[in-house]
Amino acid sequence: MACFLVPAAEAIVSTIATQVVKSKEKEEVVNLHNSEGIVEETTKISFSKKLGWLNKMLWGGSALLAFEHVWHGEVTPFAPFLTAVQNGEVMEMLKEMSTAGVLMSVIVTVIWAGMVVVSDVKAKQIIKADK
């Protein structure tokens, strides 16, 4: 009914956090040597860029879920927008948000954290192999 609101709320918070982190970040330059011995300058993947990955995952998932709920008639274009509120099923809607919505947000965030760990490990391997 309204499970998409939880990841959407997390997406709003993470988007704001991304902008704050981005404004305070400095670009880190790394020198890499290619097979011909030529030095190439590259930048490390910034944390704000990694937060951007989370934003895209959350916004995309929320949009897809919202579309699915509109398709099934659970969200309407007129107030109160959610048919659960209109039908007096508010407790059922809150239960769905606290179970399915929170679980979806946690799963997306855990997958994102895994992506960040893998990208950090791979970056360290590339830098270590270059030395």
Beta strands, then each sheet from edge to edge (+ up, - down):
strand 1: 29-33
strand 2: 39-43
sheet 1: 1+ 2-
end
